[in-house]
């Protein structure tokens, strides 16, 4: 006997009430699967959509602000290489003994030792605004005291 004929003969051997309960159980299992696979994930997404939209709107506003800032920086006239070196040297000296500057051609490498996160952030902001350059490479590591060690390389052209 084939599997289909075997199942059909067993189905026919069941009482009417047993067939009813088996069909009811099958429909319940099917409904539960439909809920878990299709409806529940859609409802979860729908419930979280408002908070995700708020979060994405905030991110969009931040990105728009950064874009405006970038365009403003791009619109500024370039400064001469010698002036950039002078301004960079002054900004590194403001960090004290925590930083050393090495100039090789148009590349500047700043070595940092035990510099706090706030001081590092302020220095990077100052370099971006005054020297009008951003790091081309940064190799920073947080030390046990919570401050930063490493090197930051800048292109001055």
N, C-alpha and C positions, 0 to 999 in steps of 0.2 A: 504494500500500500504506500501511496505517496503521502507526504506530510499534509497536504491539503485535504485529501480524502480522510486521513486519520483525524484531523482536527474537526472536519465536518461531521464525522460519525460521532465523535465525543460530544459535539455541540448538540446534535439531535438527541443524544441520550440524556441530556440534562432536562430537568423539569422546567416548566415555564417560569416559575419563580426564581430559580437559579440563573436562568438566562437573563432575566430582568436585572438581577443584582450584579451580574458580571458586566452587562452593558453599562449600568449606572457607574460601577467602579471604573470602567475604561474611560467613560466620559469625564469623570472627576480627575483621573490622572491626566487626561488630555487637557482639561481646563487648567490644571495646576501647571503643567508644562508651558502652556500658552502664556500664563501669567508670569512665570519666572523668566521665560525667554523673551517675550515681546512687550508685555504691558509694564511690568515693574521697572525695567531699565529706562523705559521712556518716561515714566512718572518721576523717577529719580532725576533724570536730566531736566525735566520740566520744572521741578521744585528748585533745583540749583541754578537755573538759568538766570534768575534775577541777580543773585549774588555774583555770579560769574560776569554778568554784563557790567555790574558796578565796578568790579575789579578790572575788567578790560578797559572800561572807560577811563579809569584812573591811570592805567598804563598808557593808554593812548594820549592822555593829556601830558603825562611825563615825557613821552616820546616827542610830542609836538613841541614841548618846551626845549628839549635837547636839540631838536632840529632847528628851532629859531636861534638857539645859542650857537650852533655850528655855522649857520648861515651868517650870523653876525661876526663870528671869528673869521670866516672866509672872506668877508667883505672888508676887513681891516687891511690896510696896506702892509706889505711885508717889511720887516725891519732888516737893516743891514746885518751881515754876519758878525761883524765886529761888535755892534751894539747888542746883538743876541748873546754873544759870549760874555760881554760885560754884565748884562742883566742876569744871566745864568750864574755867573761867578758870585754876584751879590746875593742871589737867592740861596746859593749853597752856603755862603758865609753866614747867612742868617740862621742856619741850622746848627752852627757851632761845630764842636768836635765830632758830632754824630755823622758828618758827611764830608767826603773828599771828592774833588772834581778832577777829572782827567780829560783834557781836550786833545783830540787827534783829528786834524783836518776839520771836517764838518760834523764829526761825531763827538758827543760828550758822554762820558761815563761817570755816573755819580755812585760812589760806594757809600752805603749807609750802614751804620753800626748802632744798634739799640735806639732806634728812632720810634717815638710813639706813633700810634695810628693817626691821631689827630694832627700831629706835626707833619706826618707824611702826606695826609690829605690836603692840608693847607699849602704845603710846598708844591704839590702837583698842580693845584689850582693856580697858584702864583705863577708857576712856569707856563701853564697854558695861557693865562691871560697876558702876562708881561712879556715873556720870551716868544710867545705865539708858536709853541711847539708842544707836542705830546710825546710820551715815551714810545720808542719803536720796539723796545725790548725791556722787560722787567723780570728780574730773578730775585724774588723776595721770599724770605722765610721768617715765620714768626718764631721768636726764641722763647725760652721758658718764662721770662719776665713779662711776656705779652707785648713786647716791642718788636720792631722789624729790623732785620739784617738783610743785606743783599746789594744788588746793583741795578741801576736804572740807566738805560742807554737812550739818548736823545739825538735826533738828527736836526742840525741847526740850519739847514737850507730850506 
